[in-house]
């Protein structure tokens, strides 16, 4: 399991299910759009604080971002 790929894939999945653009989602998280893009393209590791921000913006439990399909 590549945790960066699992996390990035799940962020994109949950974000697109909510029909939110990367730009709007970044605003909801208080992060930059390119940071969200880097996460979804598996180019960035992420801090625990930002993981929680993303989960809160998606309105999901944090652990769901780490579940592999």
CHARMM-style PDB file with segment names, atoms N, HN, CA, C and O in Angstrom:
ATOM      1  N   UNK     1       0.852  -1.185   0.000  1.00  0.00      PROA
ATOM      2  CA  UNK     1       0.000   0.000   0.000  1.00  0.00      PROA
ATOM      3  C   UNK     1       0.896   1.245   0.000  1.00  0.00      PROA
ATOM      4  O   UNK     1       1.772   1.399   0.851  1.00  0.00      PROA
ATOM      5  N   UNK     2       0.662   2.100  -0.944  1.00  0.00      PROA
ATOM      6  HN  UNK     2      -0.050   1.976  -1.636  1.00  0.00      PROA
ATOM      7  CA  UNK     2       1.359   3.390  -1.000  1.00  0.00      PROA
ATOM      8  C   UNK     2       0.414   4.433  -0.397  1.00  0.00      PROA
ATOM      9  O   UNK     2      -0.540   4.864  -1.043  1.00  0.00      PROA
ATOM     10  N   UNK     3       0.687   4.824   0.826  1.00  0.00      PROA
ATOM     11  HN  UNK     3       1.463   4.473   1.351  1.00  0.00      PROA
ATOM     12  CA  UNK     3      -0.226   5.690   1.582  1.00  0.00      PROA
ATOM     13  C   UNK     3      -0.454   7.039   0.907  1.00  0.00      PROA
ATOM     14  O   UNK     3      -1.544   7.602   1.006  1.00  0.00      PROA
ATOM     15  N   UNK     4       0.559   7.561   0.224  1.00  0.00      PROA
ATOM     16  HN  UNK     4       1.445   7.104   0.144  1.00  0.00      PROA
ATOM     17  CA  UNK     4       0.403   8.849  -0.458  1.00  0.00      PROA
ATOM     18  C   UNK     4      -0.590   8.716  -1.606  1.00  0.00      PROA
ATOM     19  O   UNK     4      -1.409   9.607  -1.831  1.00  0.00      PROA
ATOM     20  N   UNK     5      -0.516   7.600  -2.333  1.00  0.00      PROA
ATOM     21  HN  UNK     5       0.149   6.876  -2.151  1.00  0.00      PROA
ATOM     22  CA  UNK     5      -1.461   7.374  -3.441  1.00  0.00      PROA
ATOM     23  C   UNK     5      -2.874   7.119  -2.928  1.00  0.00      PROA
ATOM     24  O   UNK     5      -3.845   7.627  -3.489  1.00  0.00      PROA
ATOM     25  N   UNK     6      -2.985   6.346  -1.880  1.00  0.00      PROA
ATOM     26  HN  UNK     6      -2.197   5.934  -1.424  1.00  0.00      PROA
ATOM     27  CA  UNK     6      -4.311   6.071  -1.293  1.00  0.00      PROA
ATOM     28  C   UNK     6      -4.943   7.373  -0.812  1.00  0.00      PROA
ATOM     29  O   UNK     6      -6.108   7.649  -1.100  1.00  0.00      PROA
ATOM     30  N   UNK     7      -4.180   8.159  -0.088  1.00  0.00      PROA
ATOM     31  HN  UNK     7      -3.234   7.935   0.146  1.00  0.00      PROA
ATOM     32  CA  UNK     7      -4.699   9.413   0.441  1.00  0.00      PROA
ATOM     33  C   UNK     7      -5.101  10.362  -0.686  1.00  0.00      PROA
ATOM     34  O   UNK     7      -6.206  10.904  -0.673  1.00  0.00      PROA
ATOM     35  N   UNK     8      -4.218  10.566  -1.652  1.00  0.00      PROA
ATOM     36  HN  UNK     8      -3.320  10.126  -1.662  1.00  0.00      PROA
ATOM     37  CA  UNK     8      -4.509  11.472  -2.769  1.00  0.00      PROA
ATOM     38  C   UNK     8      -5.709  11.035  -3.580  1.00  0.00      PROA
ATOM     39  O   UNK     8      -6.529  11.859  -3.985  1.00  0.00      PROA
ATOM     40  N   UNK     9      -5.811   9.733  -3.816  1.00  0.00      PROA
ATOM     41  HN  UNK     9      -5.145   9.064  -3.487  1.00  0.00      PROA
ATOM     42  CA  UNK     9      -6.955   9.192  -4.560  1.00  0.00      PROA
ATOM     43  C   UNK     9      -8.246   9.437  -3.801  1.00  0.00      PROA
ATOM     44  O   UNK     9      -9.255   9.815  -4.396  1.00  0.00      PROA
ATOM     45  N   UNK    10      -8.223   9.226  -2.501  1.00  0.00      PROA
ATOM     46  HN  UNK    10      -7.404   8.919  -2.017  1.00  0.00      PROA
ATOM     47  CA  UNK    10      -9.432   9.427  -1.694  1.00  0.00      PROA
ATOM     48  C   UNK    10      -9.827  10.895  -1.603  1.00  0.00      PROA
ATOM     49  O   UNK    10     -11.014  11.219  -1.634  1.00  0.00      PROA
ATOM     50  N   UNK    11      -8.853  11.776  -1.493  1.00  0.00      PROA
ATOM     51  HN  UNK    11      -7.889  11.513  -1.469  1.00  0.00      PROA
ATOM     52  CA  UNK    11      -9.170  13.208  -1.470  1.00  0.00      PROA
ATOM     53  C   UNK    11      -9.897  13.584  -2.763  1.00  0.00      PROA
ATOM     54  O   UNK    11     -10.941  14.236  -2.727  1.00  0.00      PROA
ATOM     55  N   UNK    12      -9.344  13.174  -3.892  1.00  0.00      PROA
ATOM     56  HN  UNK    12      -8.496  12.644  -3.921  1.00  0.00      PROA
ATOM     57  CA  UNK    12      -9.963  13.487  -5.186  1.00  0.00      PROA
ATOM     58  C   UNK    12     -11.372  12.872  -5.282  1.00  0.00      PROA
ATOM     59  O   UNK    12     -12.309  13.529  -5.735  1.00  0.00      PROA
ATOM     60  N   UNK    13     -11.511  11.618  -4.855  1.00  0.00      PROA
ATOM     61  HN  UNK    13     -10.750  11.084  -4.487  1.00  0.00      PROA
ATOM     62  CA  UNK    13     -12.805  10.931  -4.927  1.00  0.00      PROA
ATOM     63  C   UNK    13     -13.866  11.677  -4.113  1.00  0.00      PROA
ATOM     64  O   UNK    13     -14.942  11.984  -4.626  1.00  0.00      PROA
ATOM     65  N   UNK    14     -13.564  11.965  -2.855  1.00  0.00      PROA
ATOM     66  HN  UNK    14     -12.690  11.716  -2.438  1.00  0.00      PROA
ATOM     67  CA  UNK    14     -14.545  12.634  -2.002  1.00  0.00      PROA
ATOM     68  C   UNK    14     -14.821  14.066  -2.473  1.00  0.00      PROA
ATOM     69  O   UNK    14     -15.956  14.536  -2.400  1.00  0.00      PROA
ATOM     70  N   UNK    15     -13.791  14.750  -2.951  1.00  0.00      PROA
ATOM     71  HN  UNK    15     -12.869  14.368  -3.010  1.00  0.00      PROA
ATOM     72  CA  UNK    15     -13.974  16.124  -3.444  1.00  0.00      PROA
ATOM     73  C   UNK    15     -14.867  16.137  -4.678  1.00  0.00      PROA
ATOM     74  O   UNK    15     -15.775  16.963  -4.778  1.00  0.00      PROA
ATOM     75  N   UNK    16     -14.618  15.234  -5.615  1.00  0.00      PROA
ATOM     76  HN  UNK    16     -13.881  14.563  -5.534  1.00  0.00      PROA
ATOM     77  CA  UNK    16     -15.427  15.228  -6.845  1.00  0.00      PROA
ATOM     78  C   UNK    16     -16.848  14.733  -6.578  1.00  0.00      PROA
ATOM     79  O   UNK    16     -17.783  15.156  -7.258  1.00  0.00      PROA
ATOM     80  N   UNK    17     -17.023  13.853  -5.609  1.00  0.00      PROA
ATOM     81  HN  UNK    17     -16.264  13.509  -5.057  1.00  0.00      PROA
ATOM     82  CA  UNK    17     -18.376  13.432  -5.225  1.00  0.00      PROA
ATOM     83  C   UNK    17     -19.199  14.617  -4.728  1.00  0.00      PROA
ATOM     84  O   UNK    17     -20.414  14.668  -4.920  1.00  0.00      PROA
ATOM     85  N   UNK    18     -18.526  15.560  -4.093  1.00  0.00      PROA
ATOM     86  HN  UNK    18     -17.539  15.518  -3.937  1.00  0.00      PROA
ATOM     87  CA  UNK    18     -19.206  16.766  -3.612  1.00  0.00      PROA
ATOM     88  C   UNK    18     -19.298  17.845  -4.686  1.00  0.00      PROA
ATOM     89  O   UNK    18     -19.857  18.919  -4.460  1.00  0.00      PROA
ATOM     90  N   UNK    19     -18.732  17.538  -5.874  1.00  0.00      PROA
ATOM     91  HN  UNK    19     -18.278  16.666  -6.058  1.00  0.00      PROA
ATOM     92  CA  UNK    19     -18.772  18.458  -7.014  1.00  0.00      PROA
ATOM     93  C   UNK    19     -18.160  19.819  -6.672  1.00  0.00      PROA
ATOM     94  O   UNK    19     -18.727  20.875  -6.954  1.00  0.00      PROA
ATOM     95  N   UNK    20     -16.978  19.747  -6.051  1.00  0.00      PROA
ATOM     96  HN  UNK    20     -16.517  18.890  -5.822  1.00  0.00      PROA
ATOM     97  CA  UNK    20     -16.258  20.952  -5.650  1.00  0.00      PROA
ATOM     98  C   UNK    20     -14.948  21.011  -6.439  1.00  0.00      PROA
ATOM     99  O   UNK    20     -14.227  20.017  -6.524  1.00  0.00      PROA
ATOM    100  N   UNK    21     -14.647  22.164  -7.007  1.00  0.00      PROA
ATOM    101  HN  UNK    21     -15.233  22.972  -6.938  1.00  0.00      PROA
ATOM    102  CA  UNK    21     -13.386  22.338  -7.734  1.00  0.00      PROA
ATOM    103  C   UNK    21     -12.213  22.327  -6.763  1.00  0.00      PROA
ATOM    104  O   UNK    21     -12.390  22.512  -5.559  1.00  0.00      PROA
ATOM    105  N   UNK    22     -11.016  22.109  -7.293  1.00  0.00      PROA
ATOM    106  HN  UNK    22     -10.872  21.958  -8.271  1.00  0.00      PROA
ATOM    107  CA  UNK    22      -9.826  22.170  -6.446  1.00  0.00      PROA
ATOM    108  C   UNK    22      -9.688  23.547  -5.821  1.00  0.00      PROA
ATOM    109  O   UNK    22      -9.316  23.676  -4.655  1.00  0.00      PROA
ATOM    110  N   UNK    23      -9.988  24.570  -6.599  1.00  0.00      PROA
ATOM    111  HN  UNK    23     -10.290  24.466  -7.546  1.00  0.00      PROA
ATOM    112  CA  UNK    23      -9.849  25.932  -6.092  1.00  0.00      PROA
ATOM    113  C   UNK    23     -10.806  26.190  -4.923  1.00  0.00      PROA
ATOM    114  O   UNK    23     -10.394  26.710  -3.886  1.00  0.00      PROA
ATOM    115  N   UNK    24     -12.063  25.832  -5.088  1.00  0.00      PROA
ATOM    116  HN  UNK    24     -12.397  25.409  -5.930  1.00  0.00      PROA
ATOM    117  CA  UNK    24     -13.054  26.029  -4.027  1.00  0.00      PROA
ATOM    118  C   UNK    24     -12.706  25.168  -2.800  1.00  0.00      PROA
ATOM    119  O   UNK    24     -12.817  25.613  -1.658  1.00  0.00      PROA
ATOM    120  N   UNK    25     -12.289  23.941  -3.068  1.00  0.00      PROA
ATOM    121  HN  UNK    25     -12.199  23.579  -3.996  1.00  0.00      PROA
ATOM    122  CA  UNK    25     -11.927  23.039  -1.980  1.00  0.00      PROA
ATOM    123  C   UNK    25     -10.742  23.586  -1.181  1.00  0.00      PROA
ATOM    124  O   UNK    25     -10.733  23.527   0.049  1.00  0.00      PROA
ATOM    125  N   UNK    26      -9.752  24.114  -1.885  1.00  0.00      PROA
ATOM    126  HN  UNK    26      -9.759  24.161  -2.884  1.00  0.00      PROA
ATOM    127  CA  UNK    26      -8.604  24.708  -1.210  1.00  0.00      PROA
ATOM    128  C   UNK    26      -9.042  25.843  -0.293  1.00  0.00      PROA
ATOM    129  O   UNK    26      -8.537  25.974   0.822  1.00  0.00      PROA
ATOM    130  N   UNK    27      -9.981  26.664  -0.761  1.00  0.00      PROA
ATOM    131  HN  UNK    27     -10.391  26.558  -1.667  1.00  0.00      PROA
ATOM    132  CA  UNK    27     -10.518  27.741   0.089  1.00  0.00      PROA
ATOM    133  C   UNK    27     -11.173  27.173   1.329  1.00  0.00      PROA
ATOM    134  O   UNK    27     -10.969  27.690   2.428  1.00  0.00      PROA
ATOM    135  N   UNK    28     -11.965  26.108   1.172  1.00  0.00      PROA
ATOM    136  HN  UNK    28     -12.130  25.689   0.280  1.00  0.00      PROA
ATOM    137  CA  UNK    28     -12.651  25.488   2.310  1.00  0.00      PROA
ATOM    138  C   UNK    28     -11.656  24.938   3.337  1.00  0.00      PROA
ATOM    139  O   UNK    28     -11.923  24.941   4.539  1.00  0.00      PROA
ATOM    140  N   UNK    29     -10.510  24.468   2.846  1.00  0.00      PROA
ATOM    141  HN  UNK    29     -10.293  24.465   1.870  1.00  0.00      PROA
ATOM    142  CA  UNK    29      -9.477  23.897   3.717  1.00  0.00      PROA
ATOM    143  C   UNK    29      -8.550  24.956   4.300  1.00  0.00      PROA
ATOM    144  O   UNK    29      -7.863  24.706   5.291  1.00  0.00      PROA
ATOM    145  N   UNK    30      -8.529  26.125   3.694  1.00  0.00      PROA
ATOM    146  HN  UNK    30      -9.087  26.327   2.890  1.00  0.00      PROA
ATOM    147  CA  UNK    30      -7.566  27.136   4.100  1.00  0.00      PROA
ATOM    148  C   UNK    30      -6.180  26.831   3.569  1.00  0.00      PROA
ATOM    149  O   UNK    30      -5.175  27.193   4.182  1.00  0.00      PROA
ATOM    150  N   UNK    31      -6.131  26.153   2.408  1.00  0.00      PROA
ATOM    151  HN  UNK    31      -6.947  25.859   1.910  1.00  0.00      PROA
ATOM    152  CA  UNK    31      -4.870  25.765   1.783  1.00  0.00      PROA
ATOM    153  C   UNK    31      -4.821  26.339   0.373  1.00  0.00      PROA
ATOM    154  O   UNK    31      -5.814  26.876  -0.118  1.00  0.00      PROA
ATOM    155  N   UNK    32      -3.672  26.228  -0.274  1.00  0.00      PROA
ATOM    156  HN  UNK    32      -2.865  25.792   0.124  1.00  0.00      PROA
ATOM    157  CA  UNK    32      -3.514  26.740  -1.641  1.00  0.00      PROA
ATOM    158  C   UNK    32      -3.952  25.675  -2.649  1.00  0.00      PROA
ATOM    159  O   UNK    32      -3.805  24.479  -2.396  1.00  0.00      PROA
ATOM    160  N   UNK    33      -4.489  26.109  -3.791  1.00  0.00      PROA
ATOM    161  HN  UNK    33      -4.609  27.080  -3.997  1.00  0.00      PROA
ATOM    162  CA  UNK    33      -4.967  25.178  -4.812  1.00  0.00      PROA
ATOM    163  C   UNK    33      -3.856  24.258  -5.298  1.00  0.00      PROA
ATOM    164  O   UNK    33      -4.103  23.072  -5.513  1.00  0.00      PROA
ATOM    165  N   UNK    34      -2.650  24.764  -5.475  1.00  0.00      PROA
ATOM    166  HN  UNK    34      -2.449  25.728  -5.299  1.00  0.00      PROA
ATOM    167  CA  UNK    34      -1.571  23.915  -5.962  1.00  0.00      PROA
ATOM    168  C   UNK    34      -1.181  22.851  -4.931  1.00  0.00      PROA
ATOM    169  O   UNK    34      -0.693  21.781  -5.293  1.00  0.00      PROA
ATOM    170  N   UNK    35      -1.397  23.147  -3.665  1.00  0.00      PROA
ATOM    171  HN  UNK    35      -1.794  24.017  -3.371  1.00  0.00      PROA
ATOM    172  CA  UNK    35      -1.137  22.160  -2.604  1.00  0.00      PROA
ATOM    173  C   UNK    35      -2.115  20.995  -2.740  1.00  0.00      PROA
ATOM    174  O   UNK    35      -1.722  19.832  -2.639  1.00  0.00      PROA
ATOM    175  N   UNK    36      -3.392  21.315  -2.969  1.00  0.00      PROA
ATOM    176  HN  UNK    36      -3.710  22.259  -3.051  1.00  0.00      PROA
ATOM    177  CA  UNK    36      -4.407  20.273  -3.175  1.00  0.00      PROA
ATOM    178  C   UNK    36      -4.077  19.469  -4.425  1.00  0.00      PROA
ATOM    179  O   UNK    36      -4.172  18.242  -4.414  1.00  0.00      PROA
ATOM    180  N   UNK    37      -3.691  20.143  -5.496  1.00  0.00      PROA
ATOM    181  HN  UNK    37      -3.614  21.140  -5.505  1.00  0.00      PROA
ATOM    182  CA  UNK    37      -3.310  19.461  -6.726  1.00  0.00      PROA
ATOM    183  C   UNK    37      -2.143  18.509  -6.490  1.00  0.00      PROA
ATOM    184  O   UNK    37      -2.162  17.373  -6.963  1.00  0.00      PROA
ATOM    185  N   UNK    38      -1.138  18.964  -5.767  1.00  0.00      PROA
ATOM    186  HN  UNK    38      -1.122  19.887  -5.383  1.00  0.00      PROA
ATOM    187  CA  UNK    38       0.020  18.115  -5.466  1.00  0.00      PROA
ATOM    188  C   UNK    38      -0.380  16.882  -4.666  1.00  0.00      PROA
ATOM    189  O   UNK    38       0.159  15.799  -4.894  1.00  0.00      PROA
ATOM    190  N   UNK    39      -1.308  17.028  -3.741  1.00  0.00      PROA
ATOM    191  HN  UNK    39      -1.746  17.908  -3.556  1.00  0.00      PROA
ATOM    192  CA  UNK    39      -1.795  15.882  -2.957  1.00  0.00      PROA
ATOM    193  C   UNK    39      -2.494  14.892  -3.879  1.00  0.00      PROA
ATOM    194  O   UNK    39      -2.232  13.690  -3.822  1.00  0.00      PROA
ATOM    195  N   UNK    40      -3.378  15.396  -4.722  1.00  0.00      PROA
ATOM    196  HN  UNK    40      -3.590  16.372  -4.768  1.00  0.00      PROA
ATOM    197  CA  UNK    40      -4.164  14.524  -5.601  1.00  0.00      PROA
ATOM    198  C   UNK    40      -3.306  13.879  -6.692  1.00  0.00      PROA
ATOM    199  O   UNK    40      -3.696  12.861  -7.263  1.00  0.00      PROA
ATOM    200  N   UNK    41      -2.148  14.461  -6.983  1.00  0.00      PROA
ATOM    201  HN  UNK    41      -1.831  15.288  -6.520  1.00  0.00      PROA
ATOM    202  CA  UNK    41      -1.232  13.898  -7.994  1.00  0.00      PROA
ATOM    203  C   UNK    41      -0.074  13.145  -7.339  1.00  0.00      PROA
ATOM    204  O   UNK    41       0.899  12.797  -8.009  1.00  0.00      PROA
ATOM    205  N   UNK    42      -0.176  12.896  -6.046  1.00  0.00      PROA
ATOM    206  HN  UNK    42      -0.966  13.178  -5.502  1.00  0.00      PROA
ATOM    207  CA  UNK    42       0.769  12.081  -5.284  1.00  0.00      PROA
ATOM    208  C   UNK    42       2.173  12.688  -5.222  1.00  0.00      PROA
ATOM    209  O   UNK    42       3.162  11.958  -5.149  1.00  0.00      PROA
ATOM    210  N   UNK    43       2.260  14.003  -5.250  1.00  0.00      PROA
ATOM    211  HN  UNK    43       1.457  14.596  -5.309  1.00  0.00      PROA
ATOM    212  CA  UNK    43       3.560  14.670  -5.228  1.00  0.00      PROA
ATOM    213  C   UNK    43       3.888  15.302  -3.884  1.00  0.00      PROA
ATOM    214  O   UNK    43       4.898  15.996  -3.767  1.00  0.00      PROA
ATOM    215  N   UNK    44       3.071  15.083  -2.878  1.00  0.00      PROA
ATOM    216  HN  UNK    44       2.250  14.518  -2.972  1.00  0.00      PROA
ATOM    217  CA  UNK    44       3.307  15.773  -1.617  1.00  0.00      PROA
ATOM    218  C   UNK    44       2.903  14.895  -0.435  1.00  0.00      PROA
ATOM    219  O   UNK    44       1.861  14.239  -0.449  1.00  0.00      PROA
ATOM    220  N   UNK    45       3.753  14.904   0.579  1.00  0.00      PROA
ATOM    221  HN  UNK    45       4.599  15.437   0.590  1.00  0.00      PROA
ATOM    222  CA  UNK    45       3.370  14.343   1.878  1.00  0.00      PROA
ATOM    223  C   UNK    45       2.628  15.452   2.608  1.00  0.00      PROA
ATOM    224  O   UNK    45       2.689  16.614   2.207  1.00  0.00      PROA
ATOM    225  N   UNK    46       1.938  15.100   3.662  1.00  0.00      PROA
ATOM    226  HN  UNK    46       1.889  14.155   3.988  1.00  0.00      PROA
ATOM    227  CA  UNK    46       1.045  16.068   4.283  1.00  0.00      PROA
ATOM    228  C   UNK    46       1.086  15.933   5.803  1.00  0.00      PROA
ATOM    229  O   UNK    46       1.228  14.833   6.337  1.00  0.00      PROA
ATOM    230  N   UNK    47       0.958  17.058   6.484  1.00  0.00      PROA
ATOM    231  HN  UNK    47       0.842  17.952   6.051  1.00  0.00      PROA
ATOM    232  CA  UNK    47       0.991  17.061   7.950  1.00  0.00      PROA
ATOM    233  C   UNK    47      -0.354  16.610   8.519  1.00  0.00      PROA
ATOM    234  O   UNK    47      -1.379  16.632   7.837  1.00  0.00      PROA
ATOM    235  N   UNK    48      -0.319  16.206   9.768  1.00  0.00      PROA
ATOM    236  HN  UNK    48       0.514  16.188  10.322  1.00  0.00      PROA
ATOM    237  CA  UNK    48      -1.549  15.787  10.440  1.00  0.00      PROA
ATOM    238  C   UNK    48      -2.562  16.931  10.521  1.00  0.00      PROA
ATOM    239  O   UNK    48      -3.765  16.718  10.370  1.00  0.00      PROA
ATOM    240  N   UNK    49      -2.068  18.131  10.759  1.00  0.00      PROA
ATOM    241  HN  UNK    49      -1.091  18.304  10.882  1.00  0.00      PROA
ATOM    242  CA  UNK    49      -2.980  19.286  10.818  1.00  0.00      PROA
ATOM    243  C   UNK    49      -3.732  19.453   9.502  1.00  0.00      PROA
ATOM    244  O   UNK    49      -4.940  19.691   9.500  1.00  0.00      PROA
ATOM    245  N   UNK    50      -3.024  19.328   8.389  1.00  0.00      PROA
ATOM    246  HN  UNK    50      -2.043  19.134   8.390  1.00  0.00      PROA
ATOM    247  CA  UNK    50      -3.667  19.506   7.091  1.00  0.00      PROA
ATOM    248  C   UNK    50      -4.569  18.330   6.725  1.00  0.00      PROA
ATOM    249  O   UNK    50      -5.565  18.503   6.022  1.00  0.00      PROA
ATOM    250  N   UNK    51      -4.226  17.145   7.196  1.00  0.00      PROA
ATOM    251  HN  UNK    51      -3.417  17.004   7.767  1.00  0.00      PROA
ATOM    252  CA  UNK    51      -5.124  15.994   7.001  1.00  0.00      PROA
ATOM    253  C   UNK    51      -6.454  16.281   7.681  1.00  0.00      PROA
ATOM    254  O   UNK    51      -7.514  16.022   7.113  1.00  0.00      PROA
ATOM    255  N   UNK    52      -6.400  16.811   8.888  1.00  0.00      PROA
ATOM    256  HN  UNK    52      -5.539  17.021   9.350  1.00  0.00      PROA
ATOM    257  CA  UNK    52      -7.633  17.121   9.617  1.00  0.00      PROA
ATOM    258  C   UNK    52      -8.418  18.238   8.921  1.00  0.00      PROA
ATOM    259  O   UNK    52      -9.645  18.173   8.845  1.00  0.00      PROA
ATOM    260  N   UNK    53      -7.734  19.243   8.422  1.00  0.00      PROA
ATOM    261  HN  UNK    53      -6.737  19.295   8.483  1.00  0.00      PROA
ATOM    262  CA  UNK    53      -8.408  20.327   7.682  1.00  0.00      PROA
ATOM    263  C   UNK    53      -9.154  19.765   6.472  1.00  0.00      PROA
ATOM    264  O   UNK    53     -10.295  20.144   6.206  1.00  0.00      PROA
ATOM    265  N   UNK    54      -8.503  18.862   5.748  1.00  0.00      PROA
ATOM    266  HN  UNK    54      -7.577  18.554   5.964  1.00  0.00      PROA
ATOM    267  CA  UNK    54      -9.116  18.266   4.555  1.00  0.00      PROA
ATOM    268  C   UNK    54     -10.335  17.435   4.944  1.00  0.00      PROA
ATOM    269  O   UNK    54     -11.386  17.552   4.313  1.00  0.00      PROA
ATOM    270  N   UNK    55     -10.211  16.609   5.960  1.00  0.00      PROA
ATOM    271  HN  UNK    55      -9.357  16.515   6.473  1.00  0.00      PROA
ATOM    272  CA  UNK    55     -11.341  15.795   6.414  1.00  0.00      PROA
ATOM    273  C   UNK    55     -12.501  16.683   6.863  1.00  0.00      PROA
ATOM    274  O   UNK    55     -13.657  16.396   6.554  1.00  0.00      PROA
ATOM    275  N   UNK    56     -12.200  17.742   7.578  1.00  0.00      PROA
ATOM    276  HN  UNK    56     -11.260  17.975   7.829  1.00  0.00      PROA
ATOM    277  CA  UNK    56     -13.256  18.659   8.022  1.00  0.00      PROA
ATOM    278  C   UNK    56     -13.953  19.312   6.829  1.00  0.00      PROA
ATOM    279  O   UNK    56     -15.179  19.418   6.807  1.00  0.00      PROA
ATOM    280  N   UNK    57     -13.180  19.747   5.843  1.00  0.00      PROA
ATOM    281  HN  UNK    57     -12.183  19.662   5.861  1.00  0.00      PROA
ATOM    282  CA  UNK    57     -13.767  20.387   4.660  1.00  0.00      PROA
ATOM    283  C   UNK    57     -14.628  19.404   3.876  1.00  0.00      PROA
ATOM    284  O   UNK    57     -15.634  19.791   3.281  1.00  0.00      PROA
ATOM    285  N   UNK    58     -14.231  18.129   3.878  1.00  0.00      PROA
ATOM    286  HN  UNK    58     -13.414  17.815   4.361  1.00  0.00      PROA
ATOM    287  CA  UNK    58     -15.014  17.100   3.187  1.00  0.00      PROA
ATOM    288  C   UNK    58     -16.192  16.610   4.032  1.00  0.00      PROA
ATOM    289  O   UNK    58     -17.076  15.913   3.535  1.00  0.00      PROA
ATOM    290  N   UNK    59     -16.190  16.977   5.302  1.00  0.00      PROA
ATOM    291  HN  UNK    59     -15.472  17.543   5.706  1.00  0.00      PROA
ATOM    292  CA  UNK    59     -17.211  16.559   6.258  1.00  0.00      PROA
ATOM    293  C   UNK    59     -17.275  15.036   6.377  1.00  0.00      PROA
ATOM    294  O   UNK    59     -18.342  14.423   6.343  1.00  0.00      PROA
ATOM    295  N   UNK    60     -16.073  14.451   6.518  1.00  0.00      PROA
ATOM    296  HN  UNK    60     -15.206  14.949   6.546  1.00  0.00      PROA
ATOM    297  CA  UNK    60     -15.972  13.000   6.698  1.00  0.00      PROA
ATOM    298  C   UNK    60     -15.041  12.709   7.867  1.00  0.00      PROA
ATOM    299  O   UNK    60     -14.291  13.574   8.318  1.00  0.00      PROA
ATOM    300  N   UNK    61     -15.107  11.476   8.343  1.00  0.00      PROA
ATOM    301  HN  UNK    61     -15.717  10.773   7.977  1.00  0.00      PROA
ATOM    302  CA  UNK    61     -14.187  11.020   9.381  1.00  0.00      PROA
ATOM    303  C   UNK    61     -12.794  10.893   8.761  1.00  0.00      PROA
ATOM    304  O   UNK    61     -12.660  10.430   7.629  1.00  0.00      PROA
ATOM    305  N   UNK    62     -11.780  11.294   9.483  1.00  0.00      PROA
ATOM    306  HN  UNK    62     -11.889  11.671  10.403  1.00  0.00      PROA
ATOM    307  CA  UNK    62     -10.412  11.330   8.970  1.00  0.00      PROA
ATOM    308  C   UNK    62      -9.946   9.972   8.438  1.00  0.00      PROA
ATOM    309  O   UNK    62      -9.290   9.907   7.398  1.00  0.00      PROA
ATOM    310  N   UNK    63     -10.277   8.909   9.134  1.00  0.00      PROA
ATOM    311  HN  UNK    63     -10.810   8.962   9.978  1.00  0.00      PROA
ATOM    312  CA  UNK    63      -9.784   7.584   8.750  1.00  0.00      PROA
ATOM    313  C   UNK    63     -10.219   7.179   7.342  1.00  0.00      PROA
ATOM    314  O   UNK    63      -9.544   6.375   6.700  1.00  0.00      PROA
ATOM    315  N   UNK    64     -11.330   7.720   6.856  1.00  0.00      PROA
ATOM    316  HN  UNK    64     -11.879   8.373   7.378  1.00  0.00      PROA
ATOM    317  CA  UNK    64     -11.820   7.347   5.526  1.00  0.00      PROA
ATOM    318  C   UNK    64     -10.864   7.755   4.419  1.00  0.00      PROA
ATOM    319  O   UNK    64     -10.897   7.186   3.328  1.00  0.00      PROA
ATOM    320  N   UNK    65     -10.015   8.735   4.691  1.00  0.00      PROA
ATOM    321  HN  UNK    65      -9.988   9.197   5.577  1.00  0.00      PROA
ATOM    322  CA  UNK    65      -9.034   9.163   3.695  1.00  0.00      PROA
ATOM    323  C   UNK    65      -7.891   8.152   3.541  1.00  0.00      PROA
ATOM    324  O   UNK    65      -7.084   8.266   2.620  1.00  0.00      PROA
ATOM    325  N   UNK    66      -7.823   7.174   4.432  1.00  0.00      PROA
ATOM    326  HN  UNK    66      -8.479   7.081   5.181  1.00  0.00      PROA
ATOM    327  CA  UNK    66      -6.737   6.197   4.395  1.00  0.00      PROA
ATOM    328  C   UNK    66      -7.212   4.794   4.024  1.00  0.00      PROA
ATOM    329  O   UNK    66      -6.422   3.851   4.047  1.00  0.00      PROA
ATOM    330  N   UNK    67      -8.479   4.647   3.686  1.00  0.00      PROA
ATOM    331  HN  UNK    67      -9.121   5.413   3.667  1.00  0.00      PROA
ATOM    332  CA  UNK    67      -9.004   3.335   3.313  1.00  0.00      PROA
ATOM    333  C   UNK    67      -8.712   3.056   1.849  1.00  0.00      PROA
ATOM    334  O   UNK    67      -8.985   3.878   0.974  1.00  0.00      PROA
ATOM    335  N   UNK    68      -8.157   1.892   1.604  1.00  0.00      PROA
ATOM    336  HN  UNK    68      -7.935   1.224   2.314  1.00  0.00      PROA
ATOM    337  CA  UNK    68      -7.820   1.492   0.250  1.00  0.00      PROA
ATOM    338  C   UNK    68      -8.986   0.713  -0.356  1.00  0.00      PROA
ATOM    339  O   UNK    68      -9.527  -0.199   0.268  1.00  0.00      PROA
ATOM    340  N   UNK    69      -9.366   1.084  -1.577  1.00  0.00      PROA
ATOM    341  HN  UNK    69      -8.927   1.825  -2.084  1.00  0.00      PROA
ATOM    342  CA  UNK    69     -10.463   0.351  -2.252  1.00  0.00      PROA
ATOM    343  C   UNK    69     -10.009  -1.010  -2.704  1.00  0.00      PROA
ATOM    344  OT1 UNK    69     -10.792  -1.760  -3.286  1.00  0.00      PROA
TER     345      UNK     69
END
